[in-house]
Amino acid sequence: MPDTTTDAPAGRGRLVSGPGLLLVWLYGVMVVGAVSRSAYQISTEFDRAPLAYSLSAVAALAYAFITYSLVRGGERARKAALVCCAAELAGVLVVGTWTLVRPDAFPDATVWSDFGMGYLFIPVVLPVTGMLWLRRKR
């Protein structure tokens, strides 16, 4: 009998079944958007808003890690994705609040600015949905 406490790709601890597949797709879209945005901004105009562009790169890394964890599956990947979703939500809430309270600190927007308004608020909804899904798949 296979050990379900370790990561394994086939069949065990599948996280991408049902609504999990939509989560993977949405996180994948966010990876592409955040990586594209931050790579372009960092390579062409980093001096303009280094904090904002660096935070967009951090968001891209979080999205990529969560996407990978969901696809990988298994209990360790589920726990890692859950922790990363919580960190992502904390980042969205901190940066979202910061951009509203001190807009002068951000000459340009980040992925998480105004709670992800530039991305249709997906950055604030996605980690909550992800955490609910990952807790359900326990």
MOGI-V493724 format. One record per helix or strand of 2 or more residues. SS is the DSSP state (~ for helix, > for strand). FROM is the first residue (numbers start at 1). TO is the last residue. Records with the same first field share a line. If there is no record, write none. Layout:
SS->FROM-TO / FROM-TO
This chain:
~->19-45 / 50-72 / 75-101 / 103-105 / 113-119 / 122-136
